[in-house]
């Protein structure tokens, strides 16, 4: 850290003033962008801009963590498929059994007489988790699938 012109305040690496464990910094933005952001803040019920910005930073850090192969991550894989296809159902079960270490929980819901929703809780190194989810979602007969990224929370403040 470097000092700010003799007044004793520390300056962070990106120019923010460090006060205790909190760092204050300024952001310049187009007025129209800020107006839309403020509208979103009100809609989502944030107490202030700082809380909203902190959430945006955390979200980006979680996403970045998924690109780092050494970091452990968690997420959910949600798939919708036609359960009348025994071959598809067997393939999905086989993929889950092949990845017992990473797929730590599942929820199966019958949406109607044909369609099922399956939500799988998945954990492991980012690239491995992505590879498993891609295989599940990409299985022939899956109507829709999505991987939702999350974090173990170890490195998020």
DSSP file (Angstrom, degrees, kcal/mol; ACC not computed):
  #  RESIDUE AA STRUCTURE BP1 BP2  ACC     N-H-->O    O-->H-N    N-H-->O    O-->H-N    TCO  KAPPA ALPHA  PHI   PSI    X-CA   Y-CA   Z-CA
    1    1 A X              0   0    0      0, 0.0     2,-0.3     0, 0.0    11,-0.1   0.000 360.0 360.0 360.0 145.2    0.0    0.0    0.0
    2    2 A X  E     -A   11   0A   0      9,-1.2     9,-2.6    10,-0.1     2,-0.2  -0.800 360.0-115.0-108.8 156.9    1.1    3.5   -0.6
    3    3 A X  E     -A   10   0A   0     -2,-0.3     2,-0.9     7,-0.2     7,-0.2  -0.578  24.1-116.9 -90.7 153.3    0.3    6.6    1.5
    4    4 A X    >   -     0   0    0      5,-1.9     3,-2.6    -2,-0.2     5,-0.4  -0.783  68.0 -60.9 -95.4  96.0   -1.8    9.5    0.4
    5    5 A X  T 3  S-     0   0    0     -2,-0.9    -1,-0.1     1,-0.3     0, 0.0   0.708 101.0 -55.1  39.7  40.6    0.3   12.7    0.3
    6    6 A X  T 3  S+     0   0    0      3,-0.1    -1,-0.3     1,-0.1    -3,-0.0   0.465 110.3 110.6  84.0   0.2    1.2   12.7    4.0
    7    7 A X  S <  S-     0   0    0     -3,-2.6    -2,-0.1     2,-0.2     3,-0.1   0.483  85.0-119.0 -89.3   1.2   -2.4   12.6    5.5
    8    8 A X        +     0   0    0      1,-0.3     2,-0.3    -4,-0.2    -3,-0.1   0.312  69.7 130.9  86.8  -9.2   -1.8    9.0    6.8
    9    9 A X        -     0   0    0     -5,-0.4    -5,-1.9     1,-0.1    -1,-0.3  -0.620  54.9-128.3 -81.8 135.4   -4.6    7.4    4.7
   10   10 A X  E     -AB   3  18A   0      8,-0.6     8,-2.7    -2,-0.3     2,-0.5  -0.586  14.2-146.8 -83.0 143.7   -3.7    4.3    2.8
   11   11 A X  E     -AB   2  17A   0     -9,-2.6    -9,-1.2    -2,-0.3     6,-0.2  -0.937  14.9-133.4-110.0 130.2   -4.5    4.0   -0.9
   12   12 A X    >   -     0   0    0      4,-3.7     3,-1.8    -2,-0.5   -10,-0.1  -0.182  34.7 -92.5 -74.0 173.5   -5.4    0.6   -2.4
   13   13 A X  T 3  S+     0   0    0      1,-0.3    -1,-0.1     2,-0.1    -2,-0.0   0.730 127.1  44.5 -62.6 -23.7   -3.8   -0.7   -5.6
   14   14 A X  T 3  S-     0   0    0      2,-0.1    -1,-0.3     0, 0.0    -2,-0.0   0.228 127.5 -93.0-106.3  13.5   -6.7    0.7   -7.7
   15   15 A X  S <  S+     0   0    0     -3,-1.8     2,-0.1     1,-0.3    -2,-0.1   0.452  77.5 139.9  97.4   0.7   -6.8    4.1   -6.0
   16   16 A X        -     0   0    0      9,-0.1    -4,-3.7     1,-0.1     2,-0.5  -0.482  56.4-114.3 -79.2 150.4   -9.4    3.5   -3.3
   17   17 A X  E     -BC  11  24A   0      7,-2.3     7,-3.8    -6,-0.2     2,-0.6  -0.732  28.9-139.8 -83.7 125.8   -9.0    4.9    0.2
   18   18 A X  E     +BC  10  23A   0     -8,-2.7    -8,-0.6    -2,-0.5     2,-0.5  -0.776  22.7 179.0 -91.6 120.0   -8.6    2.1    2.7
   19   19 A X  E >   - C   0  22A   0      3,-3.5     3,-1.9    -2,-0.6     2,-0.3  -0.911  63.4 -55.7-122.0 101.9  -10.5    2.6    6.0
   20   20 A X  T 3  S-     0   0    0     -2,-0.5     0, 0.0     1,-0.3     0, 0.0  -0.516 118.3 -23.4  65.2-127.7  -10.0   -0.3    8.3
   21   21 A X  T 3  S+     0   0    0     -2,-0.3     2,-0.4    -3,-0.1    -1,-0.3   0.477 127.4  82.9 -93.3  -3.6  -11.2   -3.4    6.5
   22   22 A X  E <   -C   19   0A   0     -3,-1.9    -3,-3.5     2,-0.0     2,-0.5  -0.846  65.2-154.9-103.1 136.5  -13.4   -1.4    4.1
   23   23 A X  E     -C   18   0A   0     -2,-0.4     2,-0.4    -5,-0.3    -5,-0.3  -0.943   6.7-150.9-110.9 128.1  -12.0    0.3    1.1
   24   24 A X  E     +C   17   0A   0     -7,-3.8    -7,-2.3    -2,-0.5     2,-0.3  -0.824  24.7 163.6 -97.2 135.3  -13.8    3.4   -0.3
   25   25 A X        -     0   0    0     -2,-0.4     2,-0.3    -9,-0.3    -9,-0.1  -0.979  29.3-124.0-146.8 159.1  -13.5    4.0   -4.0
   26   26 A X        -     0   0    0     -2,-0.3     2,-0.4   -11,-0.1   -10,-0.0  -0.749  15.0-157.7-105.9 152.8  -15.3    6.1   -6.6
   27   27 A X        -     0   0    0     -2,-0.3     2,-0.4     2,-0.0    -2,-0.0  -0.996   6.4-149.7-129.0 132.6  -16.9    5.0   -9.9
   28   28 A X        +     0   0    0     -2,-0.4     2,-0.3     0, 0.0    -2,-0.0  -0.865  28.7 162.8 -99.2 135.8  -17.6    7.2  -12.9
   29   29 A X        -     0   0    0     -2,-0.4     2,-0.1     4,-0.0    -2,-0.0  -0.994  44.9 -90.9-151.0 153.3  -20.6    6.3  -15.0
   30   30 A X     >  -     0   0    0     -2,-0.3     4,-2.3     1,-0.1     5,-0.2  -0.386  39.4-124.0 -59.7 139.9  -23.0    7.7  -17.6
   31   31 A X  H  > S+     0   0    0      1,-0.2     4,-2.3     2,-0.2     5,-0.1   0.862 111.1  52.4 -59.2 -38.4  -26.0    9.3  -15.9
   32   32 A X  H  > S+     0   0    0      2,-0.2     4,-2.0     1,-0.2    -1,-0.2   0.894 109.5  49.2 -66.1 -39.0  -28.4    7.2  -17.9
   33   33 A X  H  > S+     0   0    0      1,-0.2     4,-2.4     2,-0.2    -2,-0.2   0.919 112.2  48.0 -64.3 -44.0  -26.6    4.0  -16.8
   34   34 A X  H  X S+     0   0    0     -4,-2.3     4,-2.9     2,-0.2    -2,-0.2   0.871 108.8  54.3 -65.9 -37.3  -26.7    5.1  -13.1
   35   35 A X  H  X S+     0   0    0     -4,-2.3     4,-1.9     2,-0.2    -1,-0.2   0.924 111.0  45.1 -62.7 -44.3  -30.4    6.0  -13.4
   36   36 A X  H  X S+     0   0    0     -4,-2.0     4,-2.1     2,-0.2    -2,-0.2   0.897 112.8  51.8 -65.0 -40.3  -31.2    2.4  -14.6
   37   37 A X  H  X S+     0   0    0     -4,-2.4     4,-2.4     1,-0.2    -2,-0.2   0.926 108.6  50.3 -61.9 -45.6  -28.9    1.0  -11.9
   38   38 A X  H  X S+     0   0    0     -4,-2.9     4,-2.1     1,-0.2    -1,-0.2   0.874 108.6  53.1 -61.3 -37.5  -30.7    2.9   -9.2
   39   39 A X  H  X S+     0   0    0     -4,-1.9     4,-2.4     2,-0.2    -1,-0.2   0.903 109.5  48.1 -62.7 -41.4  -34.0    1.7  -10.6
   40   40 A X  H  X S+     0   0    0     -4,-2.1     4,-2.7     2,-0.2    -2,-0.2   0.900 108.3  55.1 -65.0 -40.8  -32.8   -1.9  -10.3
   41   41 A X  H  X>S+     0   0    0     -4,-2.4     5,-2.1     1,-0.2     4,-0.9   0.922 110.9  44.5 -58.5 -46.0  -31.5   -1.2   -6.8
   42   42 A X  H ><5S+     0   0    0     -4,-2.1     3,-0.6     2,-0.2    -1,-0.2   0.934 113.1  51.2 -63.5 -46.9  -35.0   -0.1   -5.7
   43   43 A X  H 3<5S+     0   0    0     -4,-2.4    -2,-0.2     1,-0.2    -1,-0.2   0.877 114.2  43.3 -59.1 -40.6  -36.7   -3.0   -7.5
   44   44 A X  H 3<5S-     0   0    0     -4,-2.7    -1,-0.2    -5,-0.1    -2,-0.2   0.575 112.7-118.6 -85.6  -9.5  -34.4   -5.5   -5.8
   45   45 A X  T <<5 +     0   0    0     -4,-0.9    -3,-0.2    -3,-0.6    -4,-0.1   0.734  49.7 166.4  82.8  22.7  -34.7   -3.9   -2.4
   46   46 A X      < -     0   0    0     -5,-2.1    -1,-0.2    -6,-0.2     3,-0.1  -0.412  38.9-135.6 -67.5 148.3  -31.1   -3.0   -1.8
   47   47 A X  S    S-     0   0    0      1,-0.2     2,-0.3    -2,-0.1    -1,-0.1   0.823  78.4 -20.3 -72.5 -32.3  -30.4   -0.6    1.0
   48   48 A X  S  > S-     0   0    0      1,-0.1     4,-1.4    -7,-0.1    -1,-0.2  -0.963  72.4 -87.4-164.4 175.0  -27.9    1.4   -1.1
   49   49 A X  H  > S+     0   0    0     -2,-0.3     4,-2.9     1,-0.2     5,-0.3   0.871 117.8  62.3 -62.4 -38.2  -25.6    1.4   -4.1
   50   50 A X  H  > S+     0   0    0      1,-0.2     4,-2.6     2,-0.2    -1,-0.2   0.913 102.9  49.0 -57.9 -44.2  -22.7    0.0   -2.1
   51   51 A X  H  > S+     0   0    0      1,-0.2     4,-2.0     2,-0.2    -1,-0.2   0.915 112.8  48.1 -61.1 -42.6  -24.6   -3.2   -1.3
   52   52 A X  H  X S+     0   0    0     -4,-1.4     4,-2.1     2,-0.2    -2,-0.2   0.908 112.1  48.4 -65.4 -42.6  -25.6   -3.6   -5.0
   53   53 A X  H  X S+     0   0    0     -4,-2.9     4,-2.5     2,-0.2    -2,-0.2   0.903 109.1  53.6 -65.3 -41.1  -22.0   -3.1   -6.2
   54   54 A X  H  X S+     0   0    0     -4,-2.6     4,-2.7    -5,-0.3    -1,-0.2   0.919 108.8  49.5 -59.0 -43.1  -20.7   -5.5   -3.6
   55   55 A X  H  X S+     0   0    0     -4,-2.0     4,-2.6     1,-0.2    -1,-0.2   0.897 110.0  50.8 -63.3 -39.9  -23.1   -8.2   -5.0
   56   56 A X  H  X S+     0   0    0     -4,-2.1     4,-2.1     2,-0.2    -1,-0.2   0.910 111.3  48.2 -63.1 -41.8  -22.0   -7.5   -8.6
   57   57 A X  H  X S+     0   0    0     -4,-2.5     4,-2.3     2,-0.2    -2,-0.2   0.937 111.9  49.1 -63.7 -46.8  -18.4   -7.9   -7.6
   58   58 A X  H  X S+     0   0    0     -4,-2.7     4,-2.6     1,-0.2    -2,-0.2   0.918 109.6  52.7 -58.3 -43.9  -19.1  -11.1   -5.7
   59   59 A X  H  X S+     0   0    0     -4,-2.6     4,-2.2     1,-0.2    -1,-0.2   0.905 110.4  47.0 -59.9 -42.6  -21.0  -12.4   -8.7
   60   60 A X  H  X S+     0   0    0     -4,-2.1     4,-2.5     2,-0.2    -1,-0.2   0.874 110.8  52.2 -67.8 -37.1  -18.1  -11.7  -11.0
   61   61 A X  H  X S+     0   0    0     -4,-2.3     4,-2.3     2,-0.2    -2,-0.2   0.894 109.3  50.0 -65.6 -39.4  -15.6  -13.3   -8.6
   62   62 A X  H  X S+     0   0    0     -4,-2.6     4,-1.2     2,-0.2    -2,-0.2   0.937 112.2  47.5 -62.4 -46.2  -17.8  -16.5   -8.5
   63   63 A X  H  < S+     0   0    0     -4,-2.2     4,-0.5     1,-0.2     3,-0.4   0.906 111.8  50.0 -61.8 -41.7  -17.9  -16.6  -12.3
   64   64 A X  H >X S+     0   0    0     -4,-2.5     3,-1.7     1,-0.2     4,-0.6   0.892 103.4  60.2 -63.8 -39.8  -14.1  -16.0  -12.5
   65   65 A X  H >< S+     0   0    0     -4,-2.3     3,-1.3     1,-0.3     6,-0.3   0.845  96.0  62.5 -56.2 -35.0  -13.5  -18.9   -9.9
   66   66 A X  T 3< S+     0   0    0     -4,-1.2    -1,-0.3    -3,-0.4    -2,-0.2   0.718  99.5  54.4 -66.1 -20.1  -15.2  -21.2  -12.4
   67   67 A X  T <4 S+     0   0    0     -3,-1.7     2,-0.8    -4,-0.5    -1,-0.3   0.609  90.4  85.9 -87.3 -11.9  -12.4  -20.5  -14.9
   68   68 A X    X<  -     0   0    0     -3,-1.3     3,-1.4    -4,-0.6    58,-0.6  -0.806  66.1-158.5 -93.7 111.8   -9.8  -21.5  -12.4
   69   69 A X  T 3  S+     0   0    0     -2,-0.8    59,-0.2     1,-0.3    -1,-0.1   0.731  88.1  57.8 -64.3 -23.2   -9.2  -25.3  -12.6
   70   70 A X  T 3  S+     0   0    0     55,-0.1     2,-0.3     2,-0.1    -1,-0.3   0.627  88.4  91.2 -83.9 -13.1   -7.7  -25.4   -9.1
   71   71 A X  S <  S-     0   0    0     -3,-1.4    55,-1.3    -6,-0.3     2,-0.4  -0.634  74.5-129.9 -87.2 138.8  -10.7  -23.9   -7.3
   72   72 A X  E     +D  125   0B   0     -2,-0.3    80,-0.5    53,-0.2     2,-0.3  -0.734  34.5 178.8 -85.0 133.9  -13.5  -26.0   -5.9
   73   73 A X  E     -DE 124 151B   0     51,-3.2    51,-2.2    -2,-0.4     2,-0.3  -0.821  18.3-150.2-129.4 166.4  -16.9  -24.8   -6.9
   74   74 A X  E     +DE 123 150B   0     76,-0.6    76,-1.8    -2,-0.3     2,-0.3  -0.943  25.7 144.2-133.0 158.6  -20.6  -25.8   -6.5
   75   75 A X  E     -DE 122 149B   0     47,-2.0    47,-2.8    -2,-0.3     2,-0.4  -0.971  39.5-102.8-171.5-178.9  -23.6  -25.4   -8.7
   76   76 A X  E     -DE 121 148B   0     72,-1.9    72,-3.0    -2,-0.3     2,-0.5  -0.968  15.2-153.8-123.5 142.6  -26.8  -27.0   -9.9
   77   77 A X  E     -DE 120 147B   0     43,-2.4    43,-2.8    -2,-0.4     2,-0.5  -0.975  15.9-167.9-111.2 120.7  -27.5  -28.7  -13.1
   78   78 A X  E     +DE 119 146B   0     68,-2.8    68,-2.1    -2,-0.5     2,-0.4  -0.941   9.7 175.3-112.1 126.7  -31.2  -28.5  -14.1
   79   79 A X  E     -DE 118 145B   0     39,-2.7    39,-2.8    -2,-0.5     2,-0.4  -0.979  18.7-160.1-132.6 146.0  -32.6  -30.6  -16.9
   80   80 A X  E     +DE 117 144B   0     64,-2.6    63,-2.0    -2,-0.4    64,-1.5  -0.989  28.1 156.7-120.4 131.2  -36.0  -31.3  -18.3
   81   81 A X  E     -DE 116 142B   0     35,-2.1    35,-2.9    -2,-0.4     2,-0.7  -0.970  47.8 -96.4-151.8 164.3  -36.6  -34.4  -20.3
   82   82 A X  E >   -D  115   0B   0     59,-0.8     3,-1.1    -2,-0.3    33,-0.2  -0.761  27.5-161.1 -86.1 116.5  -39.2  -36.9  -21.5
   83   83 A X  T 3  S+     0   0    0     31,-3.3    -1,-0.1    -2,-0.7    32,-0.1   0.545  78.3  81.5 -78.8  -5.9  -39.2  -39.8  -19.1
   84   84 A X  T 3  S+     0   0    0     30,-0.4     2,-1.1     1,-0.1    -1,-0.2   0.715  73.3  84.9 -71.3 -18.8  -40.9  -42.1  -21.6
   85   85 A X    <>  -     0   0    0     -3,-1.1     4,-2.4     1,-0.2     5,-0.2  -0.733  60.2-172.8 -85.8 101.7  -37.5  -42.7  -23.3
   86   86 A X  H  > S+     0   0    0     -2,-1.1     4,-2.6     1,-0.2     5,-0.2   0.867  85.0  56.9 -62.7 -35.6  -36.0  -45.6  -21.2
   87   87 A X  H  > S+     0   0    0      2,-0.2     4,-2.1     1,-0.2    -1,-0.2   0.916 108.8  45.7 -61.8 -43.4  -32.8  -45.2  -23.1
   88   88 A X  H  > S+     0   0    0      2,-0.2     4,-2.6     1,-0.2     5,-0.2   0.939 112.8  49.7 -65.0 -48.0  -32.5  -41.5  -22.1
   89   89 A X  H  X S+     0   0    0     -4,-2.4     4,-2.2     1,-0.2    -2,-0.2   0.915 112.3  48.0 -58.3 -44.4  -33.4  -42.2  -18.5
   90   90 A X  H  X S+     0   0    0     -4,-2.6     4,-2.6     1,-0.2    -1,-0.2   0.888 110.7  51.4 -64.0 -39.6  -30.8  -45.0  -18.3
   91   91 A X  H  X S+     0   0    0     -4,-2.1     4,-2.5    -5,-0.2    -2,-0.2   0.912 110.1  48.8 -64.8 -42.5  -28.1  -42.8  -19.9
   92   92 A X  H  X S+     0   0    0     -4,-2.6     4,-1.9     2,-0.2    -2,-0.2   0.904 113.0  47.3 -64.7 -41.2  -28.8  -40.0  -17.4
   93   93 A X  H  X S+     0   0    0     -4,-2.2     4,-2.6    -5,-0.2    -2,-0.2   0.912 111.1  52.1 -64.9 -42.2  -28.6  -42.4  -14.5
   94   94 A X  H  X S+     0   0    0     -4,-2.6     4,-2.1     1,-0.2    -2,-0.2   0.925 108.7  50.0 -60.0 -45.7  -25.4  -43.9  -15.9
   95   95 A X  H  X S+     0   0    0     -4,-2.5     4,-0.6     1,-0.2    -1,-0.2   0.883 111.4  49.3 -61.1 -38.9  -23.8  -40.4  -16.2
   96   96 A X  H >< S+     0   0    0     -4,-1.9     3,-1.0     1,-0.2     7,-0.3   0.917 110.6  49.5 -67.0 -42.5  -24.7  -39.7  -12.6
   97   97 A X  H >< S+     0   0    0     -4,-2.6     3,-1.0     1,-0.3    -2,-0.2   0.840 106.2  56.7 -66.2 -32.3  -23.3  -43.0  -11.3
   98   98 A X  H 3< S+     0   0    0     -4,-2.1    -1,-0.3     1,-0.2    -2,-0.2   0.678 113.6  41.8 -69.6 -16.2  -20.1  -42.4  -13.2
   99   99 A X  T XX  +     0   0    0     -3,-1.0     4,-3.0    -4,-0.6     3,-0.7  -0.203  68.0 137.1-126.7  41.5  -19.7  -39.1  -11.3
  100  100 A X  T <4 S+     0   0    0     -3,-1.0    -1,-0.1     1,-0.2    -2,-0.1   0.801  72.0  57.8 -59.9 -31.1  -20.7  -40.0   -7.7
  101  101 A X  T 34 S+     0   0    0     -3,-0.2    -1,-0.2     1,-0.2    -2,-0.1   0.860 117.0  33.0 -67.8 -34.8  -17.9  -38.0   -6.3
  102  102 A X  T <4 S+     0   0    0     -3,-0.7    21,-2.5     1,-0.1     2,-0.9   0.820 107.1  67.8 -94.2 -35.2  -19.1  -34.8   -7.9
  103  103 A X  E  <  +F  122   0B   0     -4,-3.0    19,-0.2    -7,-0.3    -1,-0.1  -0.774  58.8 170.2 -90.2 107.0  -22.9  -35.2   -8.0
  104  104 A X  E     +     0   0B   0     17,-2.1     2,-0.3    -2,-0.9    -1,-0.2   0.579  58.5   5.2-100.3 -10.3  -23.7  -35.0   -4.3
  105  105 A X  E     -F  121   0B   0     16,-1.1    16,-2.6     2,-0.0     2,-0.3  -0.972  58.1-163.9-165.0 155.2  -27.5  -34.7   -4.4
  106  106 A X  E     -F  120   0B   0     -2,-0.3     2,-0.4    14,-0.2    14,-0.2  -0.996   7.2-158.5-146.1 152.4  -30.4  -34.9   -6.8
  107  107 A X  E     -F  119   0B   0     12,-2.2    12,-2.5    -2,-0.3     2,-0.5  -0.999  10.8-164.4-129.4 127.8  -34.1  -34.0   -6.9
  108  108 A X  E     -F  118   0B   0     -2,-0.4     2,-0.4    10,-0.2    10,-0.2  -0.962   8.2-177.9-118.0 126.8  -36.5  -35.6   -9.4
  109  109 A X  E     -F  117   0B   0      8,-3.0     8,-2.8    -2,-0.5     2,-0.8  -0.985  24.3-137.1-127.3 132.5  -39.9  -34.1  -10.0
  110  110 A X  E     -F  116   0B   0     -2,-0.4     6,-0.2     6,-0.2     3,-0.1  -0.800  19.1-175.5 -86.1 113.3  -42.6  -35.4  -12.3
  111  111 A X        -     0   0    0      4,-2.3     2,-0.2    -2,-0.8     5,-0.2   0.858  65.5 -33.1 -79.5 -36.8  -43.9  -32.4  -14.2
  112  112 A X  S    S-     0   0    0      3,-1.5    -1,-0.2     0, 0.0     0, 0.0  -0.823  90.3 -57.1-159.7-162.4  -46.7  -34.2  -16.0
  113  113 A X  S    S+     0   0    0     -2,-0.2     3,-0.1     1,-0.2    -3,-0.0   0.679 132.9  17.7 -65.9 -17.3  -47.3  -37.7  -17.4
  114  114 A X  S    S+     0   0    0      1,-0.1   -31,-3.3   -31,-0.1   -30,-0.4   0.703 109.1  74.8-121.1 -38.4  -44.2  -37.5  -19.7
  115  115 A X  E     -D   82   0B   0    -33,-0.2    -4,-2.3   -32,-0.1    -3,-1.5  -0.650  51.7-171.7 -97.7 139.0  -41.9  -34.7  -18.6
  116  116 A X  E     -DF  81 110B   0    -35,-2.9   -35,-2.1    -2,-0.3     2,-0.4  -0.913  12.8-148.8-123.3 151.0  -39.5  -34.8  -15.6
  117  117 A X  E     -DF  80 109B   0     -8,-2.8    -8,-3.0    -2,-0.3     2,-0.4  -0.972  15.1-171.5-115.7 132.2  -37.3  -32.1  -14.0
  118  118 A X  E     -DF  79 108B   0    -39,-2.8   -39,-2.7    -2,-0.4     2,-0.5  -0.994   6.1-168.3-127.4 131.5  -34.1  -33.1  -12.4
  119  119 A X  E     -DF  78 107B   0    -12,-2.5   -12,-2.2    -2,-0.4     2,-0.5  -0.980   9.1-167.6-118.7 121.7  -31.9  -30.8  -10.3
  120  120 A X  E     -DF  77 106B   0    -43,-2.8   -43,-2.4    -2,-0.5     2,-0.6  -0.926  15.5-143.4-113.6 130.5  -28.5  -32.1   -9.5
  121  121 A X  E     -DF  76 105B   0    -16,-2.6   -17,-2.1    -2,-0.5   -16,-1.1  -0.836  28.5-171.8 -90.5 124.1  -26.2  -30.5   -6.9
  122  122 A X  E     +DF  75 103B   0    -47,-2.8   -47,-2.0    -2,-0.6     2,-0.3  -0.931  10.7 179.5-127.3 142.7  -22.6  -30.8   -8.2
  123  123 A X  E     +D   74   0B   0    -21,-2.5     2,-0.3    -2,-0.4   -49,-0.2  -0.992  29.5  76.8-143.6 145.1  -19.3  -30.0   -6.6
  124  124 A X  E    S-D   73   0B   0    -51,-2.2   -51,-3.2    -2,-0.3     2,-0.1  -0.957  80.3 -15.5 152.2-166.1  -15.6  -30.2   -7.7
  125  125 A X  E  >  -D   72   0B   0     -2,-0.3     4,-2.5   -53,-0.2     3,-0.4  -0.449  68.3-115.5 -66.9 141.9  -13.0  -28.4   -9.7
  126  126 A X  H  > S+     0   0    0    -55,-1.3     4,-2.4   -58,-0.6     5,-0.2   0.858 111.2  45.3 -48.9 -51.1  -14.6  -25.9  -12.1
  127  127 A X  H  > S+     0   0    0      1,-0.2     4,-2.2     2,-0.2    -1,-0.2   0.869 113.7  50.0 -66.7 -36.4  -13.6  -27.5  -15.4
  128  128 A X  H  > S+     0   0    0     -3,-0.4     4,-2.4     2,-0.2    -1,-0.2   0.927 111.5  48.4 -66.0 -45.7  -14.6  -31.0  -14.3
  129  129 A X  H  X S+     0   0    0     -4,-2.5     4,-2.5     1,-0.2    -2,-0.2   0.904 112.2  49.5 -61.2 -42.4  -18.0  -29.7  -13.1
  130  130 A X  H  X S+     0   0    0     -4,-2.4     4,-2.6    -5,-0.3    -1,-0.2   0.910 110.1  51.0 -63.2 -42.7  -18.5  -27.9  -16.4
  131  131 A X  H  X S+     0   0    0     -4,-2.2     4,-1.9     2,-0.2    -2,-0.2   0.915 111.7  46.8 -62.5 -44.3  -17.6  -31.1  -18.3
  132  132 A X  H  X S+     0   0    0     -4,-2.4     4,-2.2     2,-0.2    -2,-0.2   0.933 113.5  48.0 -63.4 -46.1  -20.1  -33.2  -16.4
  133  133 A X  H  X S+     0   0    0     -4,-2.5     4,-2.9     1,-0.2     5,-0.3   0.893 109.3  53.5 -64.6 -38.8  -22.9  -30.7  -16.7
  134  134 A X  H  X S+     0   0    0     -4,-2.6     4,-2.4     1,-0.2    -1,-0.2   0.901 108.9  49.7 -61.1 -40.5  -22.2  -30.4  -20.5
  135  135 A X  H  < S+     0   0    0     -4,-1.9     4,-0.4     2,-0.2    -2,-0.2   0.913 113.9  45.0 -65.6 -42.1  -22.5  -34.1  -20.9
  136  136 A X  H >< S+     0   0    0     -4,-2.2     3,-1.1     1,-0.2    -2,-0.2   0.955 117.8  42.4 -65.5 -50.1  -25.8  -34.3  -18.9
  137  137 A X  H 3< S+     0   0    0     -4,-2.9    -2,-0.2     1,-0.2    -1,-0.2   0.855 114.4  52.4 -65.8 -35.8  -27.3  -31.3  -20.7
  138  138 A X  T 3< S+     0   0    0     -4,-2.4    -1,-0.2    -5,-0.3    -2,-0.2   0.446  78.4 123.5 -82.7  -0.3  -26.1  -32.4  -24.1
  139  139 A X  S X  S-     0   0    0     -3,-1.1     3,-2.3    -4,-0.4    -3,-0.0  -0.429  76.7-101.2 -64.8 131.3  -27.5  -35.9  -23.8
  140  140 A X  T 3  S+     0   0    0      1,-0.3    -1,-0.1    -2,-0.2     3,-0.1  -0.308 109.1  29.6 -56.2 125.8  -29.8  -36.7  -26.7
  141  141 A X  T 3  S+     0   0    0      1,-0.4   -59,-0.8    -3,-0.1     2,-0.5   0.166  80.5 128.1 107.1 -15.8  -33.4  -36.2  -25.6
  142  142 A X  E <   -E   81   0B   0     -3,-2.3    -1,-0.4     1,-0.2   -61,-0.2  -0.633  43.0-162.5 -72.4 122.9  -32.8  -33.6  -22.9
  143  143 A X  E     -     0   0B   0    -63,-2.0     2,-0.3    -2,-0.5   -62,-0.2   0.859  67.9  -3.3 -77.6 -37.0  -35.3  -30.8  -23.8
  144  144 A X  E     +E   80   0B   0    -64,-1.5   -64,-2.6     2,-0.0     2,-0.3  -0.984  65.3 173.3-155.9 145.1  -33.6  -28.1  -21.7
  145  145 A X  E     -E   79   0B   0     -2,-0.3     2,-0.3   -66,-0.2   -66,-0.2  -0.996   4.5-177.1-153.0 154.0  -30.7  -27.8  -19.4
  146  146 A X  E     -E   78   0B   0    -68,-2.1   -68,-2.8    -2,-0.3     2,-0.5  -0.975  18.9-144.1-154.2 137.9  -28.8  -25.2  -17.5
  147  147 A X  E     -E   77   0B   0     -2,-0.3     2,-0.6   -70,-0.2   -70,-0.2  -0.903  18.2-158.6 -98.0 126.5  -25.8  -25.1  -15.2
  148  148 A X  E     -E   76   0B   0    -72,-3.0   -72,-1.9    -2,-0.5     2,-0.2  -0.939  13.6-139.3-108.8 121.5  -26.1  -22.5  -12.4
  149  149 A X  E     +E   75   0B   0     -2,-0.6     2,-0.3   -74,-0.2   -74,-0.2  -0.519  31.7 154.6 -81.8 142.8  -22.8  -21.4  -11.0
  150  150 A X  E     -E   74   0B   0    -76,-1.8   -76,-0.6    -2,-0.2     2,-0.3  -0.814  30.6-114.7-147.8-167.9  -22.3  -20.8   -7.3
  151  151 A X  E     -E   73   0B   0     -2,-0.3   -78,-0.1   -78,-0.2   -89,-0.0  -0.924  17.1-129.1-136.1 155.7  -19.5  -20.8   -4.8
  152  152 A X        -     0   0    0    -80,-0.5   -79,-0.1    -2,-0.3    -1,-0.1   0.636  50.0-128.0 -75.9 -13.9  -18.4  -22.8   -1.7
  153  153 A X  S >  S+     0   0    0      1,-0.0     3,-0.7   -91,-0.0   -80,-0.0   0.386  75.3 120.1  86.0  -3.6  -18.2  -19.3   -0.1
  154  154 A X  T 3  S+     0   0    0      1,-0.2    -1,-0.0     3,-0.0    -3,-0.0   0.861  83.6  28.9 -63.5 -37.2  -14.6  -19.9    1.2
  155  155 A X  T 3  S+     0   0    0      2,-0.0     2,-0.5     0, 0.0    -1,-0.2   0.253  99.7  96.5-111.0  12.0  -13.1  -16.9   -0.7
  156  156 A X    <         0   0    0     -3,-0.7   -98,-0.0     1,-0.1    -5,-0.0  -0.882 360.0 360.0-107.8 134.1  -16.1  -14.6   -0.9
  157  157 A X              0   0    0     -2,-0.5    -1,-0.1     0, 0.0    -3,-0.0   0.379 360.0 360.0-115.2 360.0  -16.4  -11.8    1.7
